[in-house]
Amino acid sequence: MMRVSKMTVYRLVHSGELPAVRVGRSFRVREDDANEYLKSSFYNAG
């Protein structure tokens, strides 16, 4: 969905920028949280 590597998502989760829940050995991110992160990270480049 975000088209980034697993490590990028892992870093975002551990830094607290992207909320997630740990299930076993993996992390689960709600779709709403991912969409909210994407909306907040856009900026005008030009």
C-alpha positions as CSV (number, residue, x, y, z in Angstrom):
1,M,0.0,0.0,0.0
2,M,2.7,2.5,0.9
3,R,5.2,1.0,-1.5
4,V,8.2,1.2,0.9
5,S,10.4,-1.5,2.3
6,K,9.6,-3.5,5.4
7,M,12.4,-1.8,7.2
8,T,11.0,1.6,6.5
9,V,7.6,0.6,8.1
10,Y,9.5,-1.0,11.0
11,R,11.4,2.2,11.6
12,L,8.1,4.3,11.5
13,V,6.4,1.9,13.9
14,H,9.4,2.0,16.4
15,S,9.7,5.7,16.2
16,G,6.0,6.1,17.0
17,E,5.2,7.9,13.8
18,L,2.9,5.0,12.6
19,P,0.7,3.3,15.2
20,A,0.7,-0.5,15.1
21,V,-0.2,-3.5,17.2
22,R,2.2,-6.4,17.6
23,V,0.6,-9.8,16.8
24,G,3.1,-12.6,17.5
25,R,6.3,-11.7,15.7
26,S,4.7,-9.2,13.2
27,F,3.1,-5.8,13.4
28,R,-0.3,-4.9,12.2
29,V,-1.2,-1.4,11.0
30,R,-4.8,-0.3,10.6
31,E,-5.6,0.9,7.1
32,D,-7.0,4.2,8.6
33,D,-3.8,4.8,10.4
34,A,-1.7,4.2,7.3
35,N,-4.0,6.6,5.3
36,E,-3.7,9.2,8.0
37,Y,0.1,8.9,8.0
38,L,0.2,9.3,4.2
39,K,-2.0,12.4,4.3
40,S,0.1,14.0,7.0
41,S,3.4,13.3,5.2
42,F,2.6,15.0,1.9
43,Y,4.0,18.4,1.2
44,N,4.3,20.8,-1.8
45,A,7.6,20.3,-3.6
46,G,7.1,23.1,-6.1
